[in-house]
Amino acid sequence: MTTTTEKLQKVLARAGLGSRREMETAIAAGRVKINGKLATLGDRIEMRDRVSFDDRPVTLRGVEETPRRVIMYNKPEGELCTRKDPEGRRTVFERLPRLKGERWVAIGRLDINTSGLLLFTTDGELANRLMHPSTQVEREYAVRVMGEVKKEQVVAMVQGVMLEDGPARFTDVQEFGGEGINTWFHVVITEGRNREVRRLWESQGLTVSRLKRVRYGNIFLDKRAKAGEWVELTQAEIDDLAESAGLASRKVPELTPDEKNRWSRDKNKRRPVQAMRKPKSPRSR
């Protein structure tokens, strides 16, 4: 009789403790034990093994037992995509609804100066699939560019340019108008490398003055979530995401009365970020 084993970081991610990369870091830091012994990178486990994370027991779940919830968050500029910042700056996780026995796993990241769509899920496998380069999930951004953009520059970015970490390209670039030297474009990429959109424009001697993600896969940022707000995705939206990641549909668990109350309180506490008002003109004073 053969026993089925899985990579430790995969099982921990599925348990909602973080992404696979975060779990690999935790294992290397000595925060994970298997049957009372320190785990090492490369370890594989069975569902009957006893696993602890920071000396707390972990409830191991099979694939079908993992709750799959997904929320859409509208990130304002100035927030960090990290769980805790040593400098005390605001992080995106501070604004999310609290979970009991699970953690929100971010599907991709946005840098501190980029706003817009962020997805979070309780299903680590879904997050890993959607972020993996092989899945080729589209990310669409609205970009405001300073300077005159020439056709040959756009062609170069679509055909591909060499950045310091390898070749990169936009799969689509559409102009959306603007005034003066500031022109808006919508661009699409299929991977999530650090500052990739900004670096592609910089390769053409152009500067990005505003950057906002408006779509991830089939999910568009919409009016349901203002800046600093989140909304839970519907069953149909989550099923579409899962399908694009090559995963089977799974029923989204209903919130318990306690969860509904807690999420409602969290939402009321986390008021949307107010946009800075433009100064009044002398005539209007």
N, C-alpha and C positions, 0 to 999 in steps of 0.2 A: 504493500500500500504506500503510495507516494503522498507526501505532505506538501502543501502549497505554502511557499514563503514569498514575502514581498519586501522591497527595500524599506528600511526603517523610516527614512525621511518621507516616503510616500504615504505610509500609514499615519505618521504624525500629522502631515498636512491634511489628510482626509479627516482626522479627528478635530480639525478646526483650530490647530495651535499656531498656524502661520503658513506661509508659502513653503515649497520644497527648499528653496534657497535659504530661507530663514531657519528651517529645521536642520539643514546641513551645517550652518554656522553654530547652532545650538549644540549639535552633537560634537562638533570639533572643540567647543568650549567646555565639554564635560558636564553638560546640564541634563543629559539623558542616560538612564540606566535600563538594562534589560535583565530581568530576573536578579536584581540586586547588584549587577556588575556594570561598570561604566561602558557605555556603547562607543563604538568607533565608526567612522565613515566606512560605508561598504557593508555594514551589518544587515542581515535579512532576518525577519521574524515571522512567526506563525501567530495566528489569532489567540492561541492559548498562552502565549508568553505574557509575563508581567512587565509592563513598561511604566517608567516614571519620568516626569519632566519637572525639573527643579524640586525633586523629592516628593512630588505629588503624583498619585496614580493616574494613569491615562486610560480612559475608556476606549478600547479599540473597537472600531466599527468596520463591518464589511462595506463593500461599495454601495449596496442597496440600502444600508442602514443610515447612510450619511444624509442629514438634512440638507436640502439645497434651497437656500434663500439667496436672493440677489437684490441689492439696493443700488439705485443711481444717486450719486452725489454731485452737486454743482459746486466745484471747488473755486473759491475766490483766490485772487493773487495774494501772496504773503503767507499761505499755509504750506507746511511741509508734509510730504508723504512718508512719515515715519511715526512709530508708535510713541516715542518720547524723544524730546530734543534737549540736549545738555544745556543749551542756552535759554531754555524756557520759552521758545517761540511756539506759536500756535500750530497744532498738527491737525490733519484731517480726521484722525481717529477720535479726537475730543468731541466731535460733532455727531458721531454716529450713535444709533440706538444701542443700548447695552444688551448684551447677551448673557445667558446663564449656561456655563459649561461649554461654551464655544467662543470662537473669536472670528472677527471679520478679517478676511484675507483680501488684500487689494489686488485687483486685476490690472496690473500695470501701474505706472507712476506718472506724475507730472512734476516738473521742477517748480521751485517756489514762485517764479515769475509767470507761470503758465496757469490759466484758469480753465474751467469747463468740466467736461464729463469724466467722472471716475466711477468705476463699478467695483462693488465689494460683494463677496459671497462667503457663505459658510462651508462651501464645498471646495476643498483644496485641490482636488483633481480637476474640477472645472476651471479653476483659476490657472493651474499649470498648463492645461491644454490651450486655453485662450491666449496665454502669453508666449507659448513656444513658437519660435520662428517657423517651424515646419507647418503650422496651422495656417499661416498667411492671412490672419484676420486683419481687415482694413481698419485703419484709424484715420479719421478725417479731422482736419484742423482749419479754423478760420485764422488767417495770418494778415496782419497789417505790416506792410514793408515800406521802409523809408528809402527814397531814391527812385530814379527812373528804371523800370524793369523792361529790358529788351527781350524780343522774341527769342534770340539765340541763347539767352541765359535760361529761359524757361525750357527750351529744347534740351539744353545741356543737363538740367536737373532731372528731366524725364528719361533721358537716355542713360544717365548715371554718371556720378563723379566719384573720385577716390578721396575718401576721408582718412583721417589718421588710423581709424580702426577698421578700414576696409571699404569696399564700394557701397554706395547708397544711391537711391533714386526715389522720386515721386512716381507713383503709377498714374496720377492724374493731377493737373493743375488747371483751375478755372479762375478767371478774373471776375471780381465782384464789384469793381468800381472804387471810388474814393475821391478825395480832393487834394490838389497840390501834389506834394511829393509822397503823400501817404496813400497807398493803394491797397485795397483788400483783395486777398485771394483765398480760395479753398484748395487745400492740397490733401493728397491721400498717400499714406505709407502703409506697409504691411509688416512692420517690425517695430519694436519698442526700444531702440538704442538711445543712450543718454543724449539729450539735446539734439537729436538727429534732424528735426525740422529746422531749427535755428542754424545748425552747422551747414545744411545744404544751401540755404540762402547766403550764408556768410562765404561759402565757396565761390559765389559769384560777385563778391564785393558788396553785398547788400545787407542791411540791418533789419531785423525783425523788431518792431516796436510794440506789438501786441500779439499774443498767441493764445488761442482758445480751442480746446478739443470739443468738437460738436457731435462726433459719432464714434462708436466703438463697435465694429461688426454691424449688426442690424439695429443696434440701440442708438437712437438719436437723443441728444439733450433737448428737452422740451420744457414747456411752461409749468409742468408739474413740480419742478424743483428750481426755486430761485437761488441766487448765490448764497451759499452757506446752508442750503436745505437738502434733504434727501427724501426719496420716495421708494417704496418697495415695488419691484417689477411684478408684472402679472405672470400667471402661469404660461400664457402663450409666448410672452417675451422671453422667459427663461428657457422654455422648450426650444425656441429658435436659436438661442445662444448655445444650448447644449448640442443641438444638431450641427451647428457650425464647428463645434469642437469634437465632433465624432462620438458624442455620448448619447445614451438613450434618455428618453424623457423620464422624469421622476416627479411625483406629485409634491407640490410645495406644501409643507406642513402648515396647518392653520395656527395662528397665534393663540396661545392660552389666554384666559381672562387676565392673568397676572402680567403676561407679556404685553397685551394690548394697553393696559394701564401704564406700564413702565415706558413703552414706546411713545405713548401719547404725552406723558410727562416730559420725556427727553425732547420731543419735538417742540413743546412749548418753551422749554428752557433755551433751546438752540435757535434763537430768532435769526432770520436771514441777515446777512451782512448788508448794511446800507451803502449804496453807491455814493461816492463823493459828489456833492452838488457843485455845479459850475458856478463861479462867482457871477453875480448879477452885473449886467452892463450898466454904465453910468446913466443911460436913459431911463432904465427901469427902476432906478432908486428913487 
